[in-house]
Amino acid sequence: MFDHVAAKYDRTNTVLSLRRDRIWRRATVAALAPQAGERILDVGAGTGASTVELVRDGAYAVGVDLSLGMLAAGRQARPELPLLAADALALPFADASFGVVTMSFALRNTVDPVAALRELHRVTRPGGRLVVCEFSHPTNAAFRAVYLSYLVRALPGIARLVASNPVAYEYLADSIRAWPDQAGLAGWLSQAGWHQVAWRNLTGGIVALHRAVR
């Protein structure tokens, strides 16, 4: 599915999010606070739009993704980035390889999110940091109703105009509605062995940044 949306993926995300995707990426980088020389793993990196933000302060970032189509689009757009094919449930790295690990809008797409969080835990050094940026549940009931209406009614129509595979965005809407709330994801992080779990809502809870320490 992601292979088929790769060509217009970044542009489509910007349109569907009303340009909020850039704000969410900046918030993720701020939460990660990458340091010069730090080794960072970006899992589910897709085209590398999130990865490229991590190397601007002198950190070394590697992006991995399961979709070869997304990686090909990323290598064409951002040839300077190391983008590798890998499964989030079986990462090709030794234990404690990275000081920082992050995952943006990709945990939802794994077949076993808790297993993926355990794998992220494995490749992070003791004391290392994790930030997961993922869709969540708006905290205001009225705003949540408007948001869900947008997902069901407006998003598929907009996707038909701008996406290379509009049917994939029906999955997007369904997966967001089925995803646990902020506390639910925090519980999964704790279950996977992470500590000091906390979250911060963005855009009223449409997105949440979950932070944790190995």
WOHU-V37465 format. One record per residue. N is the residue number from 1. RES is the residue in three letters. PHI is phi in radians with two decimals (999 if undefined). PSI is psi in whole degrees, 0 to 359 (999 if undefined). NEAR is the number of other ideal C-beta (glycine too) atoms within 8 Angstrom. Layout:
n;res;phi;psi;near
N;RES;PHI;PSI;NEAR
N;RES;PHI;PSI;NEAR
This chain:
n;res;phi;psi;near
1;MET;999;313;7
2;PHE;-1.22;330;14
3;ASP;-0.99;322;9
4;HIS;-1.39;345;9
5;VAL;-1.84;0;14
6;ALA;-1.06;321;15
7;ALA;-1.03;322;6
8;LYS;-2.07;20;10
9;TYR;-1.08;310;14
10;ASP;-1.11;316;9
11;ARG;-1.12;317;8
12;THR;-1.09;319;14
13;ASN;-1.06;318;10
14;THR;-1.12;318;10
15;VAL;-1.18;312;9
16;LEU;-1.17;330;11
17;SER;-1.59;4;9
18;LEU;0.98;40;5
19;ARG;1.24;10;7
20;ARG;-1.29;342;11
21;ASP;-1.02;326;9
22;ARG;-1.20;322;8
23;ILE;-1.14;319;10
24;TRP;-1.13;320;14
25;ARG;-1.13;318;13
26;ARG;-1.11;321;9
27;ALA;-1.13;323;12
28;THR;-1.12;315;15
29;VAL;-1.09;318;10
30;ALA;-1.09;321;7
31;ALA;-1.19;325;10
32;LEU;-1.27;326;12
33;ALA;0.85;59;5
34;PRO;-1.09;141;12
35;GLN;-1.93;153;8
36;ALA;-0.98;131;6
37;GLY;1.48;354;6
38;GLU;-1.30;142;10
39;ARG;-1.64;122;10
40;ILE;-2.14;137;16
41;LEU;-1.95;124;16
42;ASP;-1.89;105;16
43;VAL;-1.63;137;15
44;GLY;1.25;39;14
45;ALA;-1.26;341;14
46;GLY;1.07;240;16
47;THR;-1.49;1;13
48;GLY;1.53;11;15
49;ALA;-1.08;327;11
50;SER;-1.43;323;15
51;THR;-1.11;318;16
52;VAL;-1.09;333;10
53;GLU;-1.23;341;11
54;LEU;-1.54;347;14
55;VAL;-1.75;4;12
56;ARG;-1.37;345;6
57;ASP;-1.87;20;7
58;GLY;1.57;6;7
59;ALA;-1.36;160;14
60;TYR;-1.85;118;8
61;ALA;-2.11;137;13
62;VAL;-2.03;132;12
63;GLY;-1.86;136;15
64;VAL;-2.25;149;14
65;ASP;-2.74;155;16
66;LEU;-1.44;335;8
67;SER;-1.50;115;10
68;LEU;-1.17;328;7
69;GLY;-1.14;318;10
70;MET;-1.13;317;14
71;LEU;-1.10;320;14
72;ALA;-1.10;317;9
73;ALA;-1.11;321;12
74;GLY;-1.17;319;18
75;ARG;-1.14;328;11
76;GLN;-1.26;319;6
77;ALA;-1.39;328;9
78;ARG;-2.38;69;11
79;PRO;-1.12;344;6
80;GLU;-1.36;347;3
81;LEU;-1.58;141;13
82;PRO;-1.39;107;6
83;LEU;-2.06;120;14
84;LEU;-2.10;150;9
85;ALA;-1.42;126;7
86;ALA;-2.84;153;11
87;ASP;-1.67;130;6
88;ALA;-1.06;339;16
89;LEU;-1.58;356;9
90;ALA;-2.67;69;7
91;LEU;-1.22;138;13
92;PRO;-1.50;49;5
93;PHE;-2.31;152;7
94;ALA;-1.24;162;5
95;ASP;-0.98;144;5
96;ALA;0.98;41;9
97;SER;-1.46;338;9
98;PHE;-2.25;146;13
99;GLY;-1.47;335;9
100;VAL;-2.41;137;16
101;VAL;-2.30;141;13
102;THR;-2.48;157;16
103;MET;-2.62;120;15
104;SER;-2.05;117;13
105;PHE;0.98;34;8
106;ALA;-2.27;338;13
107;LEU;-1.03;324;14
108;ARG;-1.02;334;11
109;ASN;-1.62;2;7
110;THR;-1.50;153;11
111;VAL;-1.32;341;3
112;ASP;-2.56;91;7
113;PRO;-1.03;322;9
114;VAL;-1.16;319;9
115;ALA;-1.10;322;9
116;ALA;-1.12;318;14
117;LEU;-1.14;326;16
118;ARG;-1.17;322;10
119;GLU;-1.19;321;12
120;LEU;-1.09;321;16
121;HIS;-1.06;318;12
122;ARG;-1.07;318;8
123;VAL;-1.53;0;14
124;THR;-1.68;137;14
125;ARG;-1.25;156;9
126;PRO;-0.97;132;5
127;GLY;1.49;355;5
128;GLY;-1.26;167;13
129;ARG;-1.99;148;12
130;LEU;-2.22;137;17
131;VAL;-2.29;124;13
132;VAL;-1.94;120;13
133;CYS;-1.81;118;15
134;GLU;-2.61;154;14
135;PHE;-1.04;149;8
136;SER;-2.54;210;13
137;HIS;-2.04;118;7
138;PRO;-0.94;139;10
139;THR;-1.44;337;8
140;ASN;-1.57;127;8
141;ALA;-1.07;318;5
142;ALA;-1.16;316;6
143;PHE;-1.13;322;11
144;ARG;-1.08;320;12
145;ALA;-1.11;318;8
146;VAL;-1.13;317;8
147;TYR;-1.10;314;10
148;LEU;-1.11;324;9
149;SER;-1.12;321;9
150;TYR;-1.08;316;9
151;LEU;-1.06;318;11
152;VAL;-1.42;320;8
153;ARG;-1.79;315;8
154;ALA;-1.57;318;8
155;LEU;-1.01;314;13
156;PRO;-1.06;323;12
157;GLY;-1.18;318;8
158;ILE;-1.14;319;10
159;ALA;-1.06;324;14
160;ARG;-1.10;335;7
161;LEU;-1.50;329;6
162;VAL;-2.10;342;9
163;ALA;-1.60;154;12
164;SER;-1.42;342;9
165;ASN;-2.53;82;8
166;PRO;-1.01;330;9
167;VAL;-1.05;328;6
168;ALA;-1.07;333;13
169;TYR;-1.42;349;14
170;GLU;-1.21;320;10
171;TYR;-1.06;318;9
172;LEU;-0.96;310;9
173;ALA;-1.09;317;12
174;ASP;-1.14;319;8
175;SER;-1.20;326;10
176;ILE;-1.17;316;10
177;ARG;-1.16;330;8
178;ALA;-1.52;352;5
179;TRP;-1.33;145;10
180;PRO;-1.17;163;7
181;ASP;-1.36;185;7
182;GLN;-1.01;313;12
183;ALA;-1.14;325;7
184;GLY;-1.11;315;8
185;LEU;-1.18;323;17
186;ALA;-1.03;321;12
187;GLY;-1.11;321;9
188;TRP;-1.11;319;12
189;LEU;-1.06;314;14
190;SER;-1.10;319;10
191;GLN;-1.07;327;8
192;ALA;-1.45;0;11
193;GLY;1.81;1;9
194;TRP;-1.41;153;13
195;HIS;-2.13;168;8
196;GLN;0.89;45;7
197;VAL;-1.30;131;11
198;ALA;-2.61;164;8
199;TRP;-2.49;161;11
200;ARG;-2.35;129;9
201;ASN;-1.41;141;11
202;LEU;-2.09;143;13
203;THR;0.89;50;9
204;GLY;1.22;13;9
205;GLY;1.76;2;15
206;ILE;-0.99;321;10
207;VAL;-2.22;146;13
208;ALA;-2.27;139;13
209;LEU;-1.69;115;13
210;HIS;-1.75;129;15
211;ARG;-2.03;147;13
212;ALA;-2.75;166;12
213;VAL;-2.20;140;10
214;ARG;-1.24;999;13
